Amino acid sequence: MTVEHEPLPVHMAGPPRPKRRAWRWVLAGLLVCALFTGGWFAATRFQSPEQIAAGAAAPEAGPITAQVTEGDLARTVSVSTSIVRQNHLTVVIASEDTFAVVTRQPAAAGAAVTNGTVLSEVNGRPRLALQGAFPFYRDLVVGDSGPDVVQLQAGLQLAGFKITPDGKFGKSTENAVKSLYRAAGYDLLTEDVPAPMTPASPATDGSTAPVAEATAVPQRAVLSRTEFVVFAALPAFVTSTPPVGTPIDDDSAITVESGKIVATATLEAAALRELQPGMKATVQGPDGALLPATVESIGAATVTPPEDPDAVAAPAAAPDVDELALVVSIDGDAVPDGWLGFDALTLVTVEVAASDSLLVPTLAVVTGAGEAAHLLKQEDDGSFTRIAVKEIATLAGQSAISPVGDAVLAPGDLVRIG
């Protein structure tokens, strides 16, 4: 029997649509990717206790090395020092006026002081620096003579004037003094020349009395003793001066420093017990530069009795010295600008165990019974080579060594210490 089917409607004819199957595969792939990504994220964010402990464990220790250096194996003492000029001086400013006050102050701190420098101005008159051995004890005029005239002439000669210190205040000395004052911006003081005295006619009682001639009063230059401040040595450098407006009294003074630049410190005597004059040193300045130096002196520090704060400082008695003053002379004259007045680290060499040697930490040198000393030198590939060495000396954890035989060791090489 034959069965006949009715034909399907046109819109229901043909095979199933392939687009539906493709979307199912795409969705399945996305789901797999999401599950994989989520699992990976969870694995990176959440760790087991064992994984956390393993991550916190210290890495495996590697070899510890130190660099080979070259120099002297020495023991040093370090001292914090101040960079100053060696000599300090206080000079008094004098005035004969009933009331005197500083009216100008041309010499600022740090200014150089030479013969003829105006240190201060008092009541409109200068105070001039001059090198000499003693303060001037009188005013000087033409015709005077003596040791004070010799000192004046010597100071004028140092100031550049062509004059012979013969001890006689003549016209050439007067002209030099006037030139010195003019260079400073002042005129030399003058005074009336005393009139010559002549005998008068006899009086009725037979006595006579001198009378002055009625003539015009001449003037002469006079050098006031208070207008010179005498220094034992020049040049010097100002450290402090009375400011403008300061009344002048017996304590008014200018302080200066002179001499070579040194490193100095005042410390307890026990801290300096190992140091001796002549020991070599190195001074490291505030800019980090290093200069060779030598211990110049170690002496008693100056003290002021506590019961008299205005007393002049005097050296402490030797048996009762608690503090010592260390003075370190910086070799040469090339002290860098900017050091003066600042602190510096001074290293004094107390003991030299070996000179011009290769230096390594003592821990790097391996010694044992029946075997020569050696150390392990690191090669470029990280491996280590055994180097036989001779240990010359040890000091403060450092060893001075020299390679034995054909062994090669140079400054900058790395050696194993652990």
Kinemage of the C-alpha trace (Angstrom):
@kinemage 1
@onewidth
@group {chain A} dominant
@subgroup {mainchain}
@vectorlist {calphas} color= white
{ca met a 1} P 0.000 0.000 0.000
{ca thr a 2} L 1.380 3.235 -0.900
{ca val a 3} L 1.106 6.131 1.501
{ca glu a 4} L 1.393 9.542 0.141
{ca his a 5} L 2.367 12.490 2.251
{ca glu a 6} L 1.144 15.940 1.766
{ca pro a 7} L 3.873 18.389 0.937
{ca leu a 8} L 5.062 20.587 3.826
{ca pro a 9} L 4.342 24.278 3.825
{ca val a 10} L 6.955 26.334 2.196
{ca his a 11} L 8.059 28.066 5.452
{ca met a 12} L 8.619 24.625 7.097
{ca ala a 13} L 10.611 23.091 4.321
{ca gly a 14} L 14.434 22.411 4.317
{ca pro a 15} L 16.996 21.213 6.919
{ca pro a 16} L 17.417 22.743 10.483
{ca arg a 17} L 19.058 26.155 10.611
{ca pro a 18} L 22.849 25.915 11.280
{ca lys a 19} L 23.041 29.308 13.132
{ca arg a 20} L 21.468 27.843 16.252
{ca arg a 21} L 24.178 25.199 16.558
{ca ala a 22} L 26.970 27.801 16.133
{ca trp a 23} L 25.624 29.946 18.960
{ca arg a 24} L 25.505 26.948 21.238
{ca trp a 25} L 29.222 26.278 20.626
{ca val a 26} L 30.143 29.926 21.199
{ca leu a 27} L 28.293 30.025 24.487
{ca ala a 28} L 29.952 26.803 25.597
{ca gly a 29} L 33.416 28.194 24.788
{ca leu a 30} L 32.762 31.377 26.726
{ca leu a 31} L 31.640 29.382 29.730
{ca val a 32} L 34.827 27.282 29.672
{ca cys a 33} L 37.000 30.415 29.452
{ca ala a 34} L 35.165 32.036 32.338
{ca leu a 35} L 35.621 28.969 34.510
{ca phe a 36} L 39.361 28.784 33.668
{ca thr a 37} L 39.964 32.507 34.317
{ca gly a 38} L 38.091 32.425 37.614
{ca gly a 39} L 40.079 29.425 38.750
{ca trp a 40} L 43.369 31.087 37.840
{ca phe a 41} L 42.353 34.309 39.638
{ca ala a 42} L 41.350 32.373 42.718
{ca ala a 43} L 44.614 30.446 42.637
{ca thr a 44} L 46.637 33.677 42.570
{ca arg a 45} L 44.619 35.374 45.299
{ca phe a 46} L 44.101 32.543 47.684
{ca gln a 47} L 47.045 30.456 48.890
{ca ser a 48} L 47.328 27.541 51.221
{ca pro a 49} L 49.210 27.921 54.552
{ca glu a 50} L 52.044 25.897 53.037
{ca gln a 51} L 52.284 28.268 50.089
{ca ile a 52} L 52.259 31.335 52.391
{ca ala a 53} L 55.042 29.866 54.564
{ca ala a 54} L 57.141 29.063 51.518
{ca gly a 55} L 56.784 32.617 50.219
{ca ala a 56} L 57.806 34.114 53.567
{ca ala a 57} L 60.964 32.044 53.893
{ca ala a 58} L 64.307 33.933 53.528
{ca pro a 59} L 66.102 33.387 50.239
{ca glu a 60} L 69.076 31.132 50.251
{ca ala a 61} L 72.102 32.967 51.663
{ca gly a 62} L 74.796 33.873 49.157
{ca pro a 63} L 78.489 34.535 49.757
{ca ile a 64} L 79.487 37.743 51.550
{ca thr a 65} L 82.409 39.578 50.020
{ca ala a 66} L 84.628 42.572 50.785
{ca gln a 67} L 86.844 44.680 48.549
{ca val a 68} L 90.628 44.565 48.649
{ca thr a 69} L 92.163 48.003 49.351
{ca glu a 70} L 95.707 49.339 49.456
{ca gly a 71} L 97.409 51.615 51.955
{ca asp a 72} L 98.760 51.712 55.482
{ca leu a 73} L 97.415 49.438 58.181
{ca ala a 74} L 97.148 51.950 60.974
{ca arg a 75} L 95.231 52.781 64.099
{ca thr a 76} L 93.851 56.289 64.251
{ca val a 77} L 92.142 58.537 66.782
{ca ser a 78} L 89.404 60.800 65.427
{ca val a 79} L 88.835 64.242 66.940
{ca ser a 80} L 86.228 66.855 66.082
{ca thr a 81} L 88.208 70.070 65.597
{ca ser a 82} L 87.586 73.694 64.683
{ca ile a 83} L 89.439 75.421 61.841
{ca val a 84} L 90.832 78.723 63.153
{ca arg a 85} L 93.861 80.961 62.945
{ca gln a 86} L 96.443 80.125 65.529
{ca asn a 87} L 96.792 83.447 67.374
{ca his a 88} L 94.018 85.437 69.010
{ca leu a 89} L 94.493 88.947 70.336
{ca thr a 90} L 92.394 91.590 72.053
{ca val a 91} L 93.487 95.232 71.775
{ca val a 92} L 91.985 98.122 73.687
{ca ile a 93} L 90.525 101.206 71.991
{ca ala a 94} L 91.602 104.293 73.933
{ca ser a 95} L 90.260 107.844 74.023
{ca glu a 96} L 91.186 110.925 76.021
{ca asp a 97} L 87.820 112.639 75.492
{ca thr a 98} L 85.425 112.936 78.418
{ca phe a 99} L 82.769 111.172 76.395
{ca ala a 100} L 83.681 108.993 73.416
{ca val a 101} L 81.514 106.893 71.156
{ca val a 102} L 82.032 104.766 68.053
{ca thr a 103} L 80.902 106.904 65.113
{ca arg a 104} L 81.871 104.593 62.235
{ca gln a 105} L 82.892 100.962 61.933
{ca pro a 106} L 84.692 100.272 58.630
{ca ala a 107} L 86.325 96.977 59.683
{ca ala a 108} L 83.830 94.136 59.380
{ca ala a 109} L 84.451 90.676 60.782
{ca gly a 110} L 86.921 88.822 58.579
{ca ala a 111} L 88.511 91.993 57.181
{ca ala a 112} L 92.292 91.948 56.792
{ca val a 113} L 94.279 94.259 59.070
{ca thr a 114} L 97.567 95.729 57.816
{ca asn a 115} L 99.621 98.787 58.716
{ca gly a 116} L 97.355 101.804 58.295
{ca thr a 117} L 94.016 99.929 58.305
{ca val a 118} L 91.228 101.952 59.936
{ca leu a 119} L 89.879 99.631 62.625
{ca ser a 120} L 87.269 101.973 64.027
{ca glu a 121} L 86.274 105.605 64.245
{ca val a 122} L 85.770 107.278 67.627
{ca asn a 123} L 84.294 110.780 67.870
{ca gly a 124} L 85.011 111.222 64.172
{ca arg a 125} L 88.696 110.305 64.477
{ca pro a 126} L 90.369 107.109 63.183
{ca arg a 127} L 91.931 104.255 65.094
{ca leu a 128} L 94.734 103.047 62.832
{ca ala a 129} L 96.503 99.688 63.022
{ca leu a 130} L 100.293 99.692 63.298
{ca gln a 131} L 102.765 96.932 64.008
{ca gly a 132} L 104.899 97.413 67.090
{ca ala a 133} L 105.985 96.135 70.476
{ca phe a 134} L 104.184 98.520 72.857
{ca pro a 135} L 101.329 101.061 72.930
{ca phe a 136} L 102.288 104.659 72.201
{ca tyr a 137} L 102.734 106.462 75.507
{ca arg a 138} L 102.733 110.109 74.314
{ca asp a 139} L 101.669 112.359 71.467
{ca leu a 140} L 104.428 112.969 68.904
{ca val a 141} L 105.440 116.117 67.039
{ca val a 142} L 108.345 117.169 64.868
{ca gly a 143} L 111.507 117.314 66.927
{ca asp a 144} L 110.656 114.388 69.232
{ca ser a 145} L 112.945 111.394 69.483
{ca gly a 146} L 112.960 108.082 71.283
{ca pro a 147} L 111.907 104.424 71.007
{ca asp a 148} L 108.305 105.357 70.219
{ca val a 149} L 109.524 107.361 67.204
{ca val a 150} L 111.551 104.336 66.047
{ca gln a 151} L 108.416 102.180 66.354
{ca leu a 152} L 106.366 104.719 64.374
{ca gln a 153} L 108.980 104.889 61.624
{ca ala a 154} L 109.250 101.088 61.419
{ca gly a 155} L 105.469 100.833 61.064
{ca leu a 156} L 105.454 103.475 58.344
{ca gln a 157} L 108.194 101.565 56.544
{ca leu a 158} L 106.073 98.374 56.677
{ca ala a 159} L 103.184 100.402 55.266
{ca gly a 160} L 105.269 101.109 52.178
{ca phe a 161} L 106.815 104.502 52.948
{ca lys a 162} L 110.490 105.087 52.188
{ca ile a 163} L 111.705 106.164 55.573
{ca thr a 164} L 114.657 105.277 57.799
{ca pro a 165} L 113.867 104.358 61.422
{ca asp a 166} L 116.462 106.667 62.986
{ca gly a 167} L 114.379 107.618 66.033
{ca lys a 168} L 114.112 111.315 65.087
{ca phe a 169} L 110.725 112.785 64.201
{ca gly a 170} L 111.723 115.018 61.291
{ca lys a 171} L 110.016 116.457 58.251
{ca ser a 172} L 110.145 113.175 56.298
{ca thr a 173} L 108.423 111.317 59.136
{ca glu a 174} L 105.771 114.043 59.375
{ca asn a 175} L 105.096 113.847 55.628
{ca ala a 176} L 104.773 110.035 55.785
{ca val a 177} L 102.289 110.278 58.653
{ca lys a 178} L 100.236 112.890 56.798
{ca ser a 179} L 100.154 110.620 53.718
{ca leu a 180} L 99.048 107.687 55.866
{ca tyr a 181} L 96.152 109.733 57.263
{ca arg a 182} L 95.133 111.061 53.840
{ca ala a 183} L 95.029 107.503 52.476
{ca ala a 184} L 92.663 106.625 55.320
{ca gly a 185} L 90.470 109.680 54.571
{ca tyr a 186} L 91.491 111.900 57.487
{ca asp a 187} L 93.696 114.920 58.222
{ca leu a 188} L 96.401 114.834 60.847
{ca leu a 189} L 95.568 116.784 63.987
{ca thr a 190} L 97.287 120.121 64.565
{ca glu a 191} L 98.048 122.207 67.576
{ca asp a 192} L 99.364 125.693 68.297
{ca val a 193} L 103.102 125.996 68.361
{ca pro a 194} L 104.096 127.454 71.746
{ca ala a 195} L 105.265 131.032 71.289
{ca pro a 196} L 108.904 131.738 72.196
{ca met a 197} L 109.320 133.502 75.474
{ca thr a 198} L 111.431 136.763 75.633
{ca pro a 199} L 112.531 138.732 78.688
{ca ala a 200} L 110.576 141.879 79.506
{ca ser a 201} L 111.812 145.255 80.764
{ca pro a 202} L 112.907 145.275 84.391
{ca ala a 203} L 110.160 146.038 86.863
{ca thr a 204} L 110.435 148.790 89.405
{ca asp a 205} L 111.378 146.223 92.036
{ca gly a 206} L 114.225 144.981 89.806
{ca ser a 207} L 112.581 141.661 88.815
{ca thr a 208} L 111.819 140.561 85.255
{ca ala a 209} L 109.012 138.392 83.854
{ca pro a 210} L 108.991 136.618 80.460
{ca val a 211} L 106.355 137.735 77.997
{ca ala a 212} L 105.198 136.189 74.744
{ca glu a 213} L 105.899 137.959 71.512
{ca ala a 214} L 102.769 139.352 69.945
{ca thr a 215} L 102.880 137.381 66.698
{ca ala a 216} L 100.494 135.143 64.730
{ca val a 217} L 100.243 131.699 66.340
{ca pro a 218} L 101.678 129.038 63.981
{ca gln a 219} L 100.297 125.478 63.760
{ca arg a 220} L 102.104 122.146 63.759
{ca ala a 221} L 100.999 118.585 63.118
{ca val a 222} L 100.595 116.356 66.138
{ca leu a 223} L 100.259 112.599 66.226
{ca ser a 224} L 97.801 111.551 68.959
{ca arg a 225} L 98.866 108.419 70.828
{ca thr a 226} L 95.235 107.220 71.070
{ca glu a 227} L 94.787 107.115 67.303
{ca phe a 228} L 97.101 104.133 66.838
{ca val a 229} L 96.258 100.559 67.846
{ca val a 230} L 99.484 98.580 68.090
{ca phe a 231} L 99.731 94.886 67.100
{ca ala a 232} L 102.683 92.609 67.735
{ca ala a 233} L 102.318 91.075 64.259
{ca leu a 234} L 100.442 91.926 61.083
{ca pro a 235} L 98.577 91.032 58.956
{ca ala a 236} L 95.695 89.968 61.150
{ca phe a 237} L 91.974 89.453 60.607
{ca val a 238} L 89.119 91.120 62.482
{ca thr a 239} L 86.889 88.845 64.550
{ca ser a 240} L 84.852 91.447 66.459
{ca thr a 241} L 84.639 95.220 66.852
{ca pro a 242} L 82.347 97.529 68.884
{ca pro a 243} L 79.340 98.538 66.754
{ca val a 244} L 78.481 102.142 65.936
{ca gly a 245} L 76.995 103.912 68.950
{ca thr a 246} L 79.037 101.993 71.534
{ca pro a 247} L 80.405 104.285 74.273
{ca ile a 248} L 84.152 103.870 74.736
{ca asp a 249} L 85.427 102.872 78.168
{ca asp a 250} L 88.376 100.987 79.612
{ca asp a 251} L 86.988 97.650 78.366
{ca ser a 252} L 86.334 98.674 74.769
{ca ala a 253} L 88.390 96.453 72.508
{ca ile a 254} L 88.842 94.965 69.066
{ca thr a 255} L 89.597 91.248 68.739
{ca val a 256} L 91.631 89.843 65.880
{ca glu a 257} L 93.233 86.575 64.883
{ca ser a 258} L 96.473 85.993 63.052
{ca gly a 259} L 98.961 83.336 62.098
{ca lys a 260} L 98.518 80.132 60.152
{ca ile a 261} L 95.275 78.197 59.954
{ca val a 262} L 95.132 75.198 62.297
{ca ala a 263} L 92.677 72.559 63.477
{ca thr a 264} L 92.183 72.781 67.214
{ca ala a 265} L 90.095 71.212 69.969
{ca thr a 266} L 89.905 71.236 73.742
{ca leu a 267} L 89.182 67.798 75.212
{ca glu a 268} L 89.523 65.857 78.428
{ca ala a 269} L 93.111 64.874 79.066
{ca ala a 270} L 92.212 61.166 79.002
{ca ala a 271} L 90.900 61.452 75.432
{ca leu a 272} L 94.292 62.691 74.211
{ca arg a 273} L 96.577 60.443 76.258
{ca glu a 274} L 97.776 58.518 73.189
{ca leu a 275} L 98.598 61.562 71.087
{ca gln a 276} L 102.030 63.125 70.819
{ca pro a 277} L 103.424 66.150 68.937
{ca gly a 278} L 104.800 65.138 65.566
{ca met a 279} L 102.191 62.460 64.848
{ca lys a 280} L 100.833 62.502 61.312
{ca ala a 281} L 97.182 63.327 60.777
{ca thr a 282} L 94.560 63.944 58.112
{ca val a 283} L 92.031 66.775 58.291
{ca gln a 284} L 88.708 66.356 56.503
{ca gly a 285} L 87.149 69.759 55.918
{ca pro a 286} L 83.480 70.739 55.700
{ca asp a 287} L 83.562 70.212 51.925
{ca gly a 288} L 84.875 66.649 52.321
{ca ala a 289} L 88.363 67.431 51.025
{ca leu a 290} L 91.324 65.803 52.818
{ca leu a 291} L 94.561 67.574 53.723
{ca pro a 292} L 97.689 66.143 55.382
{ca ala a 293} L 98.492 67.556 58.805
{ca thr a 294} L 100.769 67.129 61.820
{ca val a 295} L 100.076 67.333 65.556
{ca glu a 296} L 101.811 70.560 66.574
{ca ser a 297} L 101.172 70.735 70.294
{ca ile a 298} L 99.152 69.314 73.158
{ca gly a 299} L 99.053 71.686 76.098
{ca ala a 300} L 97.051 72.861 79.043
{ca ala a 301} L 93.842 74.611 78.100
{ca thr a 302} L 93.308 78.139 79.352
{ca val a 303} L 90.774 78.498 82.127
{ca thr a 304} L 89.022 81.376 83.892
{ca pro a 305} L 88.467 81.047 87.654
{ca pro a 306} L 84.704 80.671 88.266
{ca glu a 307} L 84.752 83.097 91.156
{ca asp a 308} L 86.002 85.899 88.888
{ca pro a 309} L 84.338 85.715 85.454
{ca asp a 310} L 86.113 88.897 84.305
{ca ala a 311} L 89.593 87.641 85.086
{ca val a 312} L 92.096 87.216 82.285
{ca ala a 313} L 92.437 83.592 81.206
{ca ala a 314} L 95.619 81.895 82.435
{ca pro a 315} L 97.156 78.463 81.841
{ca ala a 316} L 95.850 75.785 84.177
{ca ala a 317} L 98.326 74.348 86.664
{ca ala a 318} L 99.870 71.160 85.333
{ca pro a 319} L 98.925 68.849 88.260
{ca asp a 320} L 95.259 69.840 88.004
{ca val a 321} L 94.887 69.693 84.228
{ca asp a 322} L 91.547 68.156 83.293
{ca glu a 323} L 91.452 69.450 79.733
{ca leu a 324} L 94.091 69.729 77.040
{ca ala a 325} L 94.234 71.902 73.939
{ca leu a 326} L 95.145 70.018 70.769
{ca val a 327} L 96.650 72.021 67.915
{ca val a 328} L 97.056 70.301 64.533
{ca ser a 329} L 99.058 72.147 61.879
{ca ile a 330} L 97.722 71.734 58.335
{ca asp a 331} L 100.617 71.019 56.005
{ca gly a 332} L 101.193 73.585 53.281
{ca asp a 333} L 99.373 76.852 52.680
{ca ala a 334} L 96.554 75.643 50.440
{ca val a 335} L 93.692 75.603 52.947
{ca pro a 336} L 90.467 75.762 50.876
{ca asp a 337} L 88.247 78.821 51.069
{ca gly a 338} L 85.289 78.233 53.333
{ca trp a 339} L 87.100 76.094 55.905
{ca leu a 340} L 87.869 78.905 58.335
{ca gly a 341} L 85.423 79.010 61.224
{ca phe a 342} L 83.919 75.577 60.540
{ca asp a 343} L 84.318 72.166 62.159
{ca ala a 344} L 86.453 69.427 60.643
{ca leu a 345} L 87.191 65.783 61.435
{ca thr a 346} L 90.853 65.189 62.237
{ca leu a 347} L 92.264 61.652 62.136
{ca val a 348} L 95.549 61.274 64.018
{ca thr a 349} L 97.635 58.190 63.189
{ca val a 350} L 98.680 56.609 66.481
{ca glu a 351} L 100.172 53.334 65.260
{ca val a 352} L 101.277 52.021 61.856
{ca ala a 353} L 101.435 48.203 61.649
{ca ala a 354} L 102.214 47.987 57.911
{ca ser a 355} L 102.772 50.485 55.110
{ca asp a 356} L 101.762 50.373 51.446
{ca ser a 357} L 100.132 46.952 51.733
{ca leu a 358} L 97.071 45.171 50.398
{ca leu a 359} L 94.371 45.318 53.073
{ca val a 360} L 91.473 42.891 53.652
{ca pro a 361} L 89.189 42.122 56.582
{ca thr a 362} L 90.897 39.656 58.914
{ca leu a 363} L 87.838 37.378 58.534
{ca ala a 364} L 88.783 36.865 54.878
{ca val a 365} L 92.133 35.236 55.752
{ca val a 366} L 91.795 31.500 56.379
{ca thr a 367} L 94.472 29.863 58.486
{ca gly a 368} L 94.693 26.384 59.905
{ca ala a 369} L 97.096 23.947 61.485
{ca gly a 370} L 99.630 22.759 58.975
{ca glu a 371} L 98.457 24.869 56.048
{ca ala a 372} L 99.407 28.200 54.604
{ca ala a 373} L 97.108 31.173 54.937
{ca his a 374} L 94.795 31.740 52.007
{ca leu a 375} L 91.675 33.578 50.944
{ca leu a 376} L 88.965 33.080 48.332
{ca lys a 377} L 88.955 35.567 45.459
{ca gln a 378} L 85.722 35.981 43.496
{ca glu a 379} L 86.029 35.652 39.718
{ca asp a 380} L 83.911 37.392 37.087
{ca asp a 381} L 81.618 34.373 36.738
{ca gly a 382} L 80.892 34.312 40.495
{ca ser a 383} L 83.151 31.382 41.271
{ca phe a 384} L 85.953 31.581 43.828
{ca thr a 385} L 89.680 30.898 43.438
{ca arg a 386} L 91.919 29.997 46.344
{ca ile a 387} L 94.788 32.522 46.699
{ca ala a 388} L 97.728 31.764 48.971
{ca val a 389} L 98.771 34.841 50.972
{ca lys a 390} L 101.172 35.922 53.677
{ca glu a 391} L 99.574 37.811 56.577
{ca ile a 392} L 101.974 40.635 57.405
{ca ala a 393} L 100.073 42.223 60.316
{ca thr a 394} L 96.623 42.533 61.824
{ca leu a 395} L 95.079 45.555 63.504
{ca ala a 396} L 91.522 46.446 64.469
{ca gly a 397} L 89.920 43.727 62.319
{ca gln a 398} L 92.046 44.440 59.241
{ca ser a 399} L 94.954 42.401 57.861
{ca ala a 400} L 97.859 43.512 55.719
{ca ile a 401} L 98.664 40.719 53.246
{ca ser a 402} L 100.805 39.903 50.231
{ca pro a 403} L 100.113 37.151 47.618
{ca val a 404} L 102.424 34.138 47.670
{ca gly a 405} L 104.086 32.808 44.535
{ca asp a 406} L 102.274 33.493 41.274
{ca ala a 407} L 98.985 34.390 42.925
{ca val a 408} L 97.403 37.574 41.604
{ca leu a 409} L 95.479 39.920 43.874
{ca ala a 410} L 94.897 43.633 43.314
{ca pro a 411} L 92.987 46.529 44.889
{ca gly a 412} L 89.334 46.334 43.895
{ca asp a 413} L 89.179 42.519 43.862
{ca leu a 414} L 86.464 40.912 45.959
{ca val a 415} L 87.311 38.300 48.586
{ca arg a 416} L 84.930 36.077 50.509
{ca ile a 417} L 84.412 36.726 54.202
{ca gly a 418} L 81.372 34.541 54.837
